[in-house]
Amino acid sequence: MPGQSRARYLICYDIEDDKKRHKLAEMLLDYGDRLQLSVFEADLSENELKTVLDRAKTYVDKNDSFRVYFLCMSCLDKVRTLGRPFYIERDGARII
C-alpha cells in the first residue's frame, strides 16, 4: 500500500516437514530475499508483516520454529558480514 512505512525484518525458521518447509520458503520469496536456506530479510509494512505471519501459520507445527526479528536502523548500520557479498535490489536501486 502506498504511503505505509516499511521496516526491515529478519525471518528465520526450522520446519521439520520438507514439503511445508519448501512451501514456506516459496511464500517468503514473495516478500523478501533469501540470505541462507532458512533465513530471509524483508522490508515490510505492518500489514505485510501481519499477512506473512498469518500465511506462515499454515506451515508451522507445534514442534517447528518460526521467528521474525525487527531490525532498527541503528541495528542495520551495525550489521557485519564475511564471505560472499550480498545485496538487495529495491525499486531499481542496489543496496550493498
PyRosetta script that sets phi, psi and omega in degrees:
from pyrosetta import init, pose_from_sequence

init()
pose = pose_from_sequence("MPGQSRARYLICYDIEDDKKRHKLAEMLLDYGDRLQLSVFEADLSENELKTVLDRAKTYVDKNDSFRVYFLCMSCLDKVRTLGRPFYIERDGARII")
pose.set_psi(1, 131.2)
pose.set_omega(1, 178.5)
pose.set_phi(2, -62.6)
pose.set_psi(2, 143.8)
pose.set_omega(2, 175.2)
pose.set_phi(3, 87.7)
pose.set_psi(3, -13.3)
pose.set_omega(3, 178.2)
pose.set_phi(4, -80.1)
pose.set_psi(4, 136.6)
pose.set_omega(4, 177.5)
pose.set_phi(5, -74.3)
pose.set_psi(5, 151.5)
pose.set_omega(5, -177.9)
pose.set_phi(6, -119.5)
pose.set_psi(6, 154.6)
pose.set_omega(6, 177.2)
pose.set_phi(7, -135.3)
pose.set_psi(7, 157.8)
pose.set_omega(7, 179.7)
pose.set_phi(8, -90.8)
pose.set_psi(8, 135.6)
pose.set_omega(8, 178.8)
pose.set_phi(9, -130.5)
pose.set_psi(9, 145.2)
pose.set_omega(9, 171.2)
pose.set_phi(10, -104.8)
pose.set_psi(10, 125.2)
pose.set_omega(10, -176.9)
pose.set_phi(11, -119.3)
pose.set_psi(11, 129.0)
pose.set_omega(11, 178.4)
pose.set_phi(12, -140.0)
pose.set_psi(12, 156.7)
pose.set_omega(12, -176.3)
pose.set_phi(13, -154.0)
pose.set_psi(13, 160.6)
pose.set_omega(13, 173.1)
pose.set_phi(14, -137.6)
pose.set_psi(14, 101.6)
pose.set_omega(14, -175.5)
pose.set_phi(15, -115.5)
pose.set_psi(15, 125.3)
pose.set_omega(15, -177.3)
pose.set_phi(16, -69.2)
pose.set_psi(16, -44.7)
pose.set_omega(16, -174.4)
pose.set_phi(17, -74.4)
pose.set_psi(17, 120.5)
pose.set_omega(17, -176.5)
pose.set_phi(18, -57.7)
pose.set_psi(18, -45.1)
pose.set_omega(18, -177.3)
pose.set_phi(19, -64.5)
pose.set_psi(19, -45.1)
pose.set_omega(19, 179.1)
pose.set_phi(20, -65.9)
pose.set_psi(20, -39.9)
pose.set_omega(20, 179.6)
pose.set_phi(21, -62.1)
pose.set_psi(21, -43.1)
pose.set_omega(21, 179.1)
pose.set_phi(22, -64.6)
pose.set_psi(22, -43.8)
pose.set_omega(22, -179.7)
pose.set_phi(23, -67.1)
pose.set_psi(23, -36.9)
pose.set_omega(23, 176.7)
pose.set_phi(24, -63.6)
pose.set_psi(24, -44.1)
pose.set_omega(24, 179.1)
pose.set_phi(25, -61.7)
pose.set_psi(25, -42.5)
pose.set_omega(25, 177.8)
pose.set_phi(26, -61.4)
pose.set_psi(26, -42.4)
pose.set_omega(26, 178.7)
pose.set_phi(27, -62.5)
pose.set_psi(27, -43.3)
pose.set_omega(27, -178.2)
pose.set_phi(28, -66.5)
pose.set_psi(28, -27.5)
pose.set_omega(28, 176.8)
pose.set_phi(29, -64.1)
pose.set_psi(29, -20.3)
pose.set_omega(29, 175.4)
pose.set_phi(30, -70.4)
pose.set_psi(30, -17.3)
pose.set_omega(30, -172.7)
pose.set_phi(31, -118.7)
pose.set_psi(31, -23.3)
pose.set_omega(31, -174.1)
pose.set_phi(32, -156.6)
pose.set_psi(32, -165.8)
pose.set_omega(32, -176.1)
pose.set_phi(33, -112.9)
pose.set_psi(33, 138.9)
pose.set_omega(33, 179.7)
pose.set_phi(34, -81.3)
pose.set_psi(34, 123.2)
pose.set_omega(34, 177.7)
pose.set_phi(35, -93.6)
pose.set_psi(35, -40.7)
pose.set_omega(35, 176.6)
pose.set_phi(36, -143.4)
pose.set_psi(36, -179.2)
pose.set_omega(36, -174.3)
pose.set_phi(37, -52.7)
pose.set_psi(37, -44.4)
pose.set_omega(37, -177.8)
pose.set_phi(38, -122.5)
pose.set_psi(38, 30.3)
pose.set_omega(38, 179.6)
pose.set_phi(39, -132.6)
pose.set_psi(39, 127.3)
pose.set_omega(39, -179.8)
pose.set_phi(40, -127.1)
pose.set_psi(40, 154.1)
pose.set_omega(40, 173.7)
pose.set_phi(41, -123.4)
pose.set_psi(41, 133.0)
pose.set_omega(41, -175.9)
pose.set_phi(42, -144.5)
pose.set_psi(42, 142.0)
pose.set_omega(42, 171.3)
pose.set_phi(43, -97.7)
pose.set_psi(43, 112.4)
pose.set_omega(43, -172.8)
pose.set_phi(44, -128.1)
pose.set_psi(44, 146.0)
pose.set_omega(44, 167.9)
pose.set_phi(45, -79.5)
pose.set_psi(45, 170.1)
pose.set_omega(45, 178.5)
pose.set_phi(46, -61.2)
pose.set_psi(46, -40.2)
pose.set_omega(46, 178.8)
pose.set_phi(47, -65.2)
pose.set_psi(47, -40.9)
pose.set_omega(47, 178.6)
pose.set_phi(48, -65.3)
pose.set_psi(48, -39.2)
pose.set_omega(48, 177.8)
pose.set_phi(49, -60.8)
pose.set_psi(49, -45.3)
pose.set_omega(49, 178.2)
pose.set_phi(50, -60.9)
pose.set_psi(50, -40.4)
pose.set_omega(50, 179.1)
pose.set_phi(51, -64.4)
pose.set_psi(51, -44.5)
pose.set_omega(51, 178.3)
pose.set_phi(52, -58.8)
pose.set_psi(52, -46.5)
pose.set_omega(52, -179.4)
pose.set_phi(53, -63.9)
pose.set_psi(53, -42.0)
pose.set_omega(53, 178.2)
pose.set_phi(54, -63.7)
pose.set_psi(54, -44.6)
pose.set_omega(54, -179.5)
pose.set_phi(55, -68.0)
pose.set_psi(55, -35.5)
pose.set_omega(55, -178.7)
pose.set_phi(56, -65.7)
pose.set_psi(56, -29.7)
pose.set_omega(56, -179.8)
pose.set_phi(57, -55.2)
pose.set_psi(57, -28.9)
pose.set_omega(57, -179.9)
pose.set_phi(58, -63.2)
pose.set_psi(58, -29.1)
pose.set_omega(58, -171.7)
pose.set_phi(59, -106.3)
pose.set_psi(59, -9.6)
pose.set_omega(59, -173.3)
pose.set_phi(60, -104.5)
pose.set_psi(60, 120.5)
pose.set_omega(60, 176.5)
pose.set_phi(61, -97.6)
pose.set_psi(61, 175.1)
pose.set_omega(61, -175.0)
pose.set_phi(62, -63.5)
pose.set_psi(62, -24.5)
pose.set_omega(62, 179.2)
pose.set_phi(63, -93.8)
pose.set_psi(63, 0.9)
pose.set_omega(63, -179.7)
pose.set_phi(64, -94.6)
pose.set_psi(64, 173.9)
pose.set_omega(64, 177.2)
pose.set_phi(65, -136.1)
pose.set_psi(65, 134.1)
pose.set_omega(65, 175.4)
pose.set_phi(66, -138.5)
pose.set_psi(66, 120.9)
pose.set_omega(66, -176.0)
pose.set_phi(67, -129.0)
pose.set_psi(67, 143.1)
pose.set_omega(67, 176.5)
pose.set_phi(68, -128.0)
pose.set_psi(68, 122.1)
pose.set_omega(68, -179.8)
pose.set_phi(69, -111.8)
pose.set_psi(69, 127.8)
pose.set_omega(69, 174.4)
pose.set_phi(70, -76.4)
pose.set_psi(70, 132.6)
pose.set_omega(70, 177.9)
pose.set_phi(71, -112.7)
pose.set_psi(71, 107.6)
pose.set_omega(71, 179.9)
pose.set_phi(72, -70.8)
pose.set_psi(72, 163.5)
pose.set_omega(72, -177.6)
pose.set_phi(73, -59.2)
pose.set_psi(73, -40.6)
pose.set_omega(73, 179.0)
pose.set_phi(74, -69.0)
pose.set_psi(74, -28.9)
pose.set_omega(74, 175.0)
pose.set_phi(75, -67.8)
pose.set_psi(75, -42.4)
pose.set_omega(75, 180.0)
pose.set_phi(76, -60.4)
pose.set_psi(76, -36.9)
pose.set_omega(76, 179.4)
pose.set_phi(77, -66.6)
pose.set_psi(77, -19.3)
pose.set_omega(77, -176.9)
pose.set_phi(78, -99.8)
pose.set_psi(78, 1.7)
pose.set_omega(78, 179.0)
pose.set_phi(79, -66.9)
pose.set_psi(79, 131.2)
pose.set_omega(79, 177.9)
pose.set_phi(80, -123.0)
pose.set_psi(80, 140.3)
pose.set_omega(80, -179.2)
pose.set_phi(81, -130.9)
pose.set_psi(81, 153.7)
pose.set_omega(81, 173.2)
pose.set_phi(82, -130.1)
pose.set_psi(82, 156.6)
pose.set_omega(82, 178.1)
pose.set_phi(83, 89.8)
pose.set_psi(83, -152.7)
pose.set_omega(83, -175.2)
pose.set_phi(84, -63.5)
pose.set_psi(84, 141.2)
pose.set_omega(84, 179.1)
pose.set_phi(85, -69.4)
pose.set_psi(85, 151.8)
pose.set_omega(85, 177.8)
pose.set_phi(86, -129.0)
pose.set_psi(86, 138.6)
pose.set_omega(86, 175.8)
pose.set_phi(87, -139.7)
pose.set_psi(87, 156.0)
pose.set_omega(87, 178.3)
pose.set_phi(88, -118.8)
pose.set_psi(88, 132.7)
pose.set_omega(88, 174.9)
pose.set_phi(89, -99.8)
pose.set_psi(89, 127.1)
pose.set_omega(89, 179.1)
pose.set_phi(90, -134.6)
pose.set_psi(90, 122.5)
pose.set_omega(90, 175.6)
pose.set_phi(91, 49.0)
pose.set_psi(91, 43.5)
pose.set_omega(91, 177.1)
pose.set_phi(92, 82.2)
pose.set_psi(92, -6.3)
pose.set_omega(92, 178.4)
pose.set_phi(93, -101.3)
pose.set_psi(93, 143.7)
pose.set_omega(93, 179.3)
pose.set_phi(94, -105.7)
pose.set_psi(94, 124.1)
pose.set_omega(94, 178.4)
pose.set_phi(95, -102.2)
pose.set_psi(95, 120.1)
pose.set_omega(95, -177.2)
pose.set_phi(96, -114.2)
pose.dump_pdb("model.pdb")
